[in-house]
Amino acid sequence: MSATPPHQSRASRYAFMLILGLLIGLVCSVMVARALQVRRNPVPDSLMQVMAYQLRSLQPGAGEVCNPTQQQARLQSLRLLADELEPAFADIGEDRRFGEHAQALRAALDQAQRAPLHDCAAIAAVKTPLSDACDACHRDFR
C-alpha cells in the first residue's frame, strides 16, 4: 500500500475546507440578500418604470407614426399614475417638497391634456415641461 505523505493530505484537507467555507459563505450571502430584497417595496420602482415608459412613448422614434389619439391616452395614463405618487412613496410622500414636485407634475399633465395635440411637434412641446417636472423631483429625491 502506498501511503500519502502527511503534508500532502493536510494541504488537500485545508484546500477542501477553504472551498467549502467559500461555498457556504456564498450561499449564506445570497440568502441574506434575497431576504432583504423581499422586504423592499417594489411599488415605487415599478411606478417610476411605467411612468418613464409612458413619457418616452410620447415622442415616437424615427419611422414610427405619430398618433395624437394614442398620445392623448398616454397623457391620461401619466395623469392617473401621477395621482398615485404620494401613496406609492409612503416614506417620502408626506415631505412638503415631494408634494410640491408631485403637484407640479400633475399641473403640467393637466395643462398638456388641455393643449391641442395635432402633430408630433405639438407633442414634443408638451413633453418638455413633463420631463422638466420629473427631473426636478429626481434632482431632490433620487
Secondary structure, 3 states (H helix, E strand, C coil): CCCCCHHHHHHHHHHHHHHHHHHHHHHHHHHHHHHHHHHCCCHHHHHHHHHHHHHHHHCCCCCCCCCHHHHHHHHHHHHHHHCCHHHHCCCCCCCHHHHHHHHHHHHHHHHHHHCCCCCHHHHHHHHHHHHHHHHHHHHHHC
